[in-house]
Amino acid sequence: MKINFLKKIGIICCMLISLSAYSQDPQFSQFYAHSLYLNPAFTGNTDVGRLSGIYRNQWASIPGAFVSYSFAYDHNLSSQNSGVGLMVTSDKSGSGGLKFTRVGGLYSYNFQLNRKLVFRAGFNLSYTSRGIDKSSLVFADQIIRDDASETVERFSDDGNSYFDGTVGGLAYTKKLWVGFSVDHILQPEESFLHNGSNLPLKTSIHAGYNIVLDENLKGKEESSVTMAFNYKHQLDWSQLDIGGYYNRNSFVLGLWYRGIPFIKTASLSNNDAIVLLLGFQPKGMKIGYSYDITISKLAGSTGGSHEISLVYEYPYKKKKRKKRHFVPCAKF
């Protein structure tokens, strides 16, 4: 029993090392519910204004694992074919209290290429503050000295901050969208020791297609199926999210797979999770809950991951206005 427990701890430690080496950013399963985090080109993809928030508790059974949340507001400036936004993201990783807070300003511009095809380009300029709670850590000298309350180790710094940026683009029609984003374009120094450890570029390619199954007499969509994927790459680390949603009036059911089974990351199989999603869309709002079922070697040890999203969109006043085209992406 003890051996099995130690084996699980060892696997978890390997996974944590892998994550810290290959991915410095929190990830969300409901990335379309908080689309500004996915791609700044989504900024202003709303009727007027939009408030969105998302919370994720990853590996809930592991004390102090990963807790992330992010909030954003964006606004459609239709007369300027533009969108502006503000996003705040916070993340706490591990019981050692490694955490960061990031504040970003976003902008996008809309290009009408022809009657059916639209392209949006956007960027996000952000400021990040990172820190670590040393009081939450246990060092070797504390163990040697009969669990001493304080370490004799000395640190030159326990935090750092930096500017960074993200660029992205989206091409879309009434039913199809294809997008890309490139994060960490400034490749800032992130090490507490200032030893030249820079954040590597992270790229994302995402796309989807919406199939309308049923419409009412007014031509309004009543049921549909949306298929989509999101591929991410950073250094030697790659990840694929692929799945779909069934939309029926105000309800959404989703099923996703995360992983690339034939690719290994840090000698571990890239076979991560199955994601189940339930969404509800009352007028002007979107509420989503998803649960990640771990299918890697950590299965049975992590407790899965919980995620909650909330979106509120300001309604447009009823008056004559220019017809606009929105990205037909998934709602969650």
N, C-alpha and C positions, 0 to 999 in steps of 0.2 A: 504493500500500500504506500509506504513511504517512498519506495523507489519510483512508483508511478507518479507520485506527486512531484518528486524532484525532476523527473523526466519532463513533466508538463512545464515546470518552472524554467527548465533549460530551453525548451522550445519557444516559450514566450520571450525569454531574454534574447534568443537569436532573432526572433521577429522584430523586437523592439530595436535591436541594433541595426537590422536591415532597414527599418523605417526611418531611423534617424540618419542613416547614411544616404538614403536615396530620395527621401521626400521630406521637405521641410515645411510643408503646408498642410493644414487640415483639409480633409476631403468630406464632401457631403453626398449622400445618396440621392437626395431630392435636388439635384443641381439646377433643374429648370424652375423650381419654386423660388430659388434665389439666383436668378440667371446673371445678375451683374457680377457675381463672384466667378462664374464660369467664363464670361466674355464681356468686356466693357462695351462691345458693339450693341448689346441688348439695352443699353441705357436709353430711356425714353420710349421703349417699346410698350407703351400704354396710352390710354385715351388722354389723360391729363397728368395725374400724379399717382404715385404708387409707393406704399410702405411695405416692406417685406422683412421678415425675420426668420431665422432658422437656428435650431439648437440640436446638438448631437452629443450623445454619451456613448463613446466607443468602448467596447469590451467591458460591459457593465459589471461583470463579476470580479474584475481585477481592480483592487483599491487604487485610486489615484491614477487610472490609466490615461484616457484622453477625453477631455471635455472641450467642445468648441461651440461658439455661437457667433452669429453675424447679423447685423441689421443694416438696412439700406433704404434710402429714399431717392427716387428718380422722377423727373418731370419732363413731359413732352413739350418742346418749344416748336409747335407746328409751323408757325410763321417763318421760322429760321431753318426748318427741316433738321432740327437738332434735338438732342436730349442731354440733360445734365443730371448729375447724381452725387450722392455722398454715401460712403459705406464704411462701417466700423466692424472689425473682426477681432475676436479674442480667442486665445487657445491656451489650455493648460495641459501639459504632457507629463505624465508620471508623478509619482509621489514626491519626487524631489523638487517639485514646484517650478519646473521650467515653463515659462509662459511668455506670451507676447501679446501686444495690442497694436493693431494696424488701422490707420485712418486714411482713406483714399478719396480723392475727387475724380469724378468720371465725366466724360464728354463723348458724344457720338454725333455723326452726321449721316444723313440719309440721301442716297443717290437713286433717283428713279431712272434706271437704265433703259427701260421700254415699258410698254403698257402692262406687262406681266412680271417683269423681273426687277427686283430692287436690291441694292447693295448698301449695307451700313458699315461704317468704319468707326472705331472708338478707341479711347485710351483711358488708362487709370494711372494717376500719379499718386503714390502713397508714401506715408511715413510710418515706420515701424519701431516700436520700443520693446526690447527683449530683456528679460531678467530671470534670475534664479534665486529661489529661497534656500540659502545654505543651511538654515536651521532645520530643514526637512531632510537633509542628507546625513548619512552615517559613514564616517571614515574609519580606516583601519586602526588609527591610533586610539579612537574612542573604544573600539572593541578590545584592544590590547589592555587599555587602562580601565578594565571592568565596566564597560558601558558608560564612559565619562559623558557628561552632558554637552561638552564643547570640544571641538577639535583644536589641535595646535597648528593646523595648516593655515596659511595666510594666502589671501587672494588679492591680486592687484586690481581686479574689477569684477563686479558681479552683474553687469548688464552692458548693453550697447544699443545703439539706435542707428537707423539709416533710411535714406530715401530709395525708392524703387519704382518701377513702372511696368505696365502691362499694355500691350496693343492687341487689337482683334478686329476681325471682319466677319460679315455675314452676307450671304447671297440667298435670296428666297423668292418663292412664288406663293401662290395661294395655298398650296398643299405641301411644298417641299422647302427645306432649309439646309444649308451647308455652311459651317462656320469654322473659324480657327482662332486661336489666341496664343500669344507668346508672353510668358510671365518672366519676371526678374531680368528685364532687358538691361538694367544697369549693373547687374551681377554684383550686388553690394557685399562688403565684408561683414560676416555675421558672427565670427568667432569672438568669444569673450576675451580670448588671449591675444587677439589681433595678430594671428600668425599666418595671414594670407588665405584663410578659408572663405572663399566667395560662393555665394549662391549660384548654382548653375542654371542655365535657361531651362524653362519648363514649357513644353508645347502641348497644345490640345487641339484635336480635330473632332468635330461633332456634327452630326447630321440627323435628319429624321424625315418621316413622311406621314401625313395625316390622311386616313381613308374614311370618308363620310359614309356611314351605313344607312342613316335615316334622317330625313328632314321633315319639318312640319309644313303646313300649307303656305306659310310666309317665307319658306326657304331657309329657316333657321335650323342649324344642326341640332339634332336630338341625340344621336348616338354615333360614335366613331371609334376607330382603332388607330393608335399612333405608335409607329415603330421608330426607334431611335438608338443611337450609340454615341459614346464619348471615349476617345482614345487619348491617353496621356503618356508623355515620354519625358524623362529627365535623367541625364547621364546614361547609366546602364539599366535604369528602371523603367518598365513599361506597364501600363494597365489599360484594360478595356472594360467598359461598362456597356452592356447591350441588353435591350429588353423592349417592353411595350406596355401600353396602357389601353384599357377599355373604358371609354367615356360614355355615360348614359345620363342625360340631363345634368343633374347636379352632382352625380357620383362618379368617382374614378377608382378603378382597380388597376394596380400595376405589378409587374413581375420582371425582375432584372437579374442578370448574372454578372458577377465581377471577377475577372481573371483572364489569363491567357495560359491554358494548361500546358502547352508545348514550350513555354518559355520559363526558365528558372531565374529567380532573383535572389542573390546571395545564397546560392545552393538550395533554396527552398522552392517548392513547386508554386507557381503563380496561379493558384486556385483559391480564391478568397471567400466569396460569399454569394448567397442567393438573397435578393432583396424583395420583400413583400411590402406593398404600399396600398394604403386606403386614403382616398381624398374626398372632400366634400366642398362644393362650390355654391354657397348661398350667394345671393345677388351682391356683387361688388367685393366678395371675399373668396379666399381659397384657404382651406385648412387641411393639412396633410400629416399623416403619421406613417412611418416606415420602420421596418425591423429587418436588420441584417442577420441572416442565419449563417454562421461561420461554417465553411465546408473544408477549410484547410486542416493541417495537423493540429491546429488549436481548437478544433471542434470539441465542445463539451467542457472547455476550460475558460472561455471568455464571457459567456452569458450573452453573446450577440451584441448588437448595437442598436440603440433607439434614436430616432430622429423625429422632430416635430417642426413643421413649417407653418407660417401664417402670412398671408398677403392681403392687403386692403388697397383697392383701387378707387380713386376719386372719380365719381361719375361725370360725364361730359354734359354740360347744359344743353337742353334741347333748342337748337337753332341751326340755321343753315351753315354748313361748314364744308370745307374741301374734303373729299373722300381720301382716306389714308389707308395704307396697307401695313398690317402688322405681321411680325414673324409668326407663322402658324405653329410654333413650337409646343412641346408638351407643357402642361400646366404644373407638373411636379417633377 
